[in-house]
Amino acid sequence: MTQKQPHHSIADNYQQVLASIRSQEDRFHRPADSVHLLTVSKTHDADKVRQAYVAGARDFGENYVQEALDKITALAQSPQPLNDATWHFIGPIQSNKTRDIAGEFAWVHSVDRLKIAQRLNDQRPDNLPPLNVCVQVNLSNEDSKSGVPLDAAESLCASIAAMPRLQLRGLMAIPAPCAEHEQQRKAFQPLHAAFKELQQRHPTMDTLSIGMSNDFAAAIAEGSTMIRVGTAIFGARS
């Protein structure tokens, strides 16, 4: 008879990731609790999201609009609604999806062109607070990746800062995969420098959304304030 692998619950995994983030804060002399964990729930069902919520997760990241809307609706209607969950859109944005994103999400991390920012601003319902926005930067200039070149981020940030229904919060990036810690740090450094410079001009900028399961130690070393982790919490994607 084959032995079953030990099974770690979503709650255990969530607490482990959180403990690891806290230990890296300490290692790199960052203030305690200064790095937030964004639980990436894309492709995972509402039941798994609820398990993470019970474990303490409050911020959830989604890539696909329709899948996210289905989950948000299901979790709002359930016997114990997730009233204080915050939903973050972190995927590429199509123009025909901006109305749903503007209406249902509190954060968008992946704004990379003026047209999309303008649509989100125009479609944000008046009864909701301004939509929190991060500008996505393409650090490695990969054609397959979304994001503005680093030298174009300043102009897009200035335009967003002037929009009344958007709140400019920071920068987001997904660098090219790399296994070596020092190389990972090197990739994040120009973004961190740009972020600090932009903060001088835009005081609402407080979020550097970098770091995922494989590189979050390097991201914390380079100033990340929000780590996006899915697989290490939920297991392999469905």
C-alpha positions as CSV (number, residue, x, y, z in Angstrom):
1,M,0.0,0.0,0.0
2,T,1.4,3.4,-1.0
3,Q,1.8,5.9,1.8
4,K,-0.1,9.1,1.6
5,Q,1.9,12.3,1.6
6,P,1.4,14.5,4.7
7,H,-1.5,16.9,4.0
8,H,-1.0,20.5,5.0
9,S,-4.2,22.5,5.4
10,I,-4.7,25.9,3.7
11,A,-4.7,27.4,7.2
12,D,-1.4,25.8,8.0
13,N,0.1,27.0,4.7
14,Y,-1.2,30.5,5.2
15,Q,0.3,30.8,8.7
16,Q,3.6,29.3,7.4
17,V,3.9,31.9,4.6
18,L,3.0,34.7,7.0
19,A,5.7,33.5,9.4
20,S,8.2,33.4,6.6
21,I,7.4,37.0,5.6
22,R,7.8,38.1,9.2
23,S,11.1,36.4,9.4
24,Q,12.4,38.0,6.2
25,E,11.2,41.4,7.5
26,D,13.5,40.8,10.5
27,R,16.4,39.5,8.4
28,F,16.4,42.6,6.2
29,H,15.7,45.1,9.0
30,R,12.2,46.1,7.7
31,P,9.6,47.3,10.3
32,A,7.5,44.5,11.8
33,D,4.2,43.9,9.9
34,S,5.2,46.3,7.1
35,V,4.8,43.7,4.4
36,H,1.2,42.6,3.5
37,L,0.3,39.2,2.2
38,L,-2.0,39.2,-0.8
39,T,-3.5,35.7,-1.1
40,V,-3.7,34.9,-4.8
41,S,-6.9,32.9,-5.1
42,K,-7.2,32.8,-8.9
43,T,-8.3,29.3,-10.2
44,H,-9.2,28.2,-6.6
45,D,-12.8,27.8,-5.6
46,A,-14.9,29.8,-3.1
47,D,-14.6,27.0,-0.5
48,K,-10.8,27.3,-0.5
49,V,-11.0,31.1,-0.3
50,R,-13.2,30.7,2.8
51,Q,-10.6,28.4,4.4
52,A,-7.9,31.0,3.8
53,Y,-10.3,33.7,5.2
54,V,-10.9,31.7,8.4
55,A,-7.1,31.4,8.7
56,G,-6.8,35.2,8.7
57,A,-6.5,36.1,5.0
58,R,-8.4,39.3,4.1
59,D,-6.8,40.4,0.8
60,F,-7.5,38.2,-2.2
61,G,-5.9,38.5,-5.7
62,E,-7.8,37.5,-8.9
63,N,-6.7,37.4,-12.6
64,Y,-9.9,36.4,-14.4
65,V,-12.9,38.8,-14.1
66,Q,-15.7,36.3,-14.6
67,E,-14.2,33.7,-12.2
68,A,-13.7,36.4,-9.6
69,L,-17.2,37.8,-9.9
70,D,-18.7,34.3,-9.4
71,K,-16.6,33.9,-6.3
72,I,-17.3,37.3,-4.9
73,T,-21.1,36.7,-5.4
74,A,-21.0,33.2,-3.9
75,L,-19.0,34.4,-0.8
76,A,-21.2,37.4,-0.3
77,Q,-24.4,35.3,-0.3
78,S,-23.2,32.5,1.9
79,P,-24.5,32.0,5.5
80,Q,-21.3,33.7,6.8
81,P,-20.5,36.4,4.2
82,L,-16.9,37.6,3.8
83,N,-17.9,41.2,4.5
84,D,-14.4,42.5,5.2
85,A,-12.6,40.7,2.4
86,T,-10.7,43.0,0.0
87,W,-10.6,42.0,-3.6
88,H,-7.5,42.9,-5.8
89,F,-7.5,42.5,-9.5
90,I,-3.9,41.5,-10.6
91,G,-4.3,40.2,-14.1
92,P,-4.0,41.8,-17.6
93,I,-7.0,44.1,-18.2
94,Q,-9.2,44.1,-21.3
95,S,-11.2,47.2,-22.1
96,N,-14.5,45.3,-22.1
97,K,-13.9,44.2,-18.5
98,T,-13.2,47.6,-16.9
99,R,-16.7,48.2,-15.8
100,D,-16.9,45.0,-13.8
101,I,-13.4,45.6,-12.3
102,A,-14.3,49.2,-11.4
103,G,-17.5,48.1,-9.7
104,E,-16.4,45.0,-7.8
105,F,-12.8,45.4,-6.8
106,A,-11.1,47.7,-4.2
107,W,-7.6,47.4,-5.8
108,V,-6.2,47.1,-9.3
109,H,-2.5,46.2,-9.5
110,S,-2.1,45.9,-13.3
111,V,-2.9,49.3,-14.9
112,D,-0.4,49.7,-17.7
113,R,-2.0,52.2,-20.1
114,L,-3.8,55.5,-19.9
115,K,-6.9,54.3,-21.7
116,I,-7.6,51.6,-19.1
117,A,-7.0,54.1,-16.2
118,Q,-9.5,56.5,-17.8
119,R,-12.1,53.8,-18.2
120,L,-11.7,52.6,-14.6
121,N,-12.0,56.2,-13.4
122,D,-15.1,56.9,-15.5
123,Q,-16.8,53.6,-14.5
124,R,-16.0,53.6,-10.8
125,P,-19.4,53.9,-9.0
126,D,-19.9,57.2,-7.1
127,N,-21.1,55.4,-4.0
128,L,-17.7,53.6,-3.7
129,P,-14.4,55.1,-2.4
130,P,-11.8,55.8,-5.1
131,L,-10.3,52.6,-6.7
132,N,-6.8,51.9,-5.4
133,V,-4.4,51.6,-8.4
134,C,-0.9,50.4,-8.9
135,V,0.9,50.9,-12.2
136,Q,2.4,47.7,-13.6
137,V,5.9,48.0,-14.8
138,N,7.6,45.6,-17.3
139,L,11.0,45.3,-15.7
140,S,12.6,43.0,-18.2
141,N,10.9,44.5,-21.3
142,E,9.5,41.0,-22.2
143,D,7.0,41.1,-25.0
144,S,4.9,38.4,-23.3
145,K,4.5,40.6,-20.1
146,S,2.1,43.4,-19.5
147,G,3.4,46.6,-18.0
148,V,4.8,50.0,-19.0
149,P,8.6,50.4,-19.5
150,L,10.1,51.9,-16.3
151,D,10.8,55.2,-17.9
152,A,7.1,55.6,-18.9
153,A,5.8,54.9,-15.4
154,E,6.2,58.5,-14.2
155,S,3.9,59.9,-16.8
156,L,1.2,57.3,-16.2
157,C,1.4,57.8,-12.5
158,A,0.9,61.6,-12.9
159,S,-2.2,61.0,-15.1
160,I,-3.7,58.6,-12.6
161,A,-3.0,60.9,-9.6
162,A,-5.2,63.6,-11.4
163,M,-8.2,61.3,-11.7
164,P,-10.8,61.8,-9.0
165,R,-12.2,58.2,-8.8
166,L,-8.8,56.6,-8.7
167,Q,-6.2,56.7,-5.8
168,L,-2.6,56.2,-7.0
169,R,-1.1,53.7,-4.5
170,G,2.1,52.4,-6.1
171,L,3.9,50.2,-8.5
172,M,3.7,46.5,-9.4
173,A,6.0,44.2,-11.3
174,I,6.6,40.6,-12.2
175,P,10.3,40.2,-13.2
176,A,11.6,37.4,-15.4
177,P,12.0,34.2,-13.5
178,C,15.3,33.7,-11.8
179,A,16.4,31.3,-9.1
180,E,19.3,33.2,-7.6
181,H,18.6,35.5,-4.7
182,E,21.2,38.2,-5.5
183,Q,20.0,38.3,-9.2
184,Q,16.4,38.6,-8.0
185,R,17.4,41.5,-5.8
186,K,19.2,43.1,-8.7
187,A,16.1,42.9,-10.9
188,F,14.0,44.6,-8.2
189,Q,16.4,47.5,-7.4
190,P,15.6,49.9,-10.3
191,L,11.9,49.6,-9.4
192,H,12.5,50.3,-5.8
193,A,14.6,53.4,-6.7
194,A,11.8,54.6,-9.1
195,F,9.2,54.0,-6.4
196,K,11.1,56.1,-3.8
197,E,11.5,58.9,-6.3
198,L,7.8,58.9,-7.3
199,Q,6.8,58.9,-3.6
200,Q,8.3,62.4,-3.3
201,R,5.9,63.7,-5.9
202,H,2.8,61.5,-5.1
203,P,2.4,61.2,-1.3
204,T,-0.5,58.6,-1.8
205,M,2.1,56.1,-3.1
206,D,2.7,53.6,-0.3
207,T,2.6,50.3,-2.1
208,L,5.4,48.3,-3.9
209,S,3.6,45.2,-5.1
210,I,6.5,42.8,-5.8
211,G,7.4,39.3,-4.8
212,M,5.8,35.9,-5.3
213,S,6.3,32.4,-3.9
214,N,9.8,32.0,-5.4
215,D,11.3,35.5,-4.9
216,F,9.6,37.2,-2.0
217,A,12.7,37.2,0.2
218,A,14.5,39.3,-2.4
219,A,11.5,41.5,-2.8
220,I,11.3,42.2,0.9
221,A,15.0,43.0,0.8
222,E,14.3,45.5,-1.9
223,G,11.4,47.4,-0.3
224,S,8.3,45.3,-1.2
225,T,5.2,46.2,0.9
226,M,2.9,43.6,-0.7
227,I,3.7,40.0,-1.5
228,R,1.5,38.0,-3.9
229,V,1.4,34.3,-2.9
230,G,-1.0,31.6,-4.3
231,T,0.6,28.1,-4.8
232,A,2.3,28.0,-1.4
233,I,-1.0,28.6,0.3
234,F,-3.5,26.7,-1.9
235,G,-1.3,24.1,-3.5
236,A,-1.0,23.6,-7.3
237,R,-3.6,25.4,-9.4
238,S,-6.7,23.5,-10.4
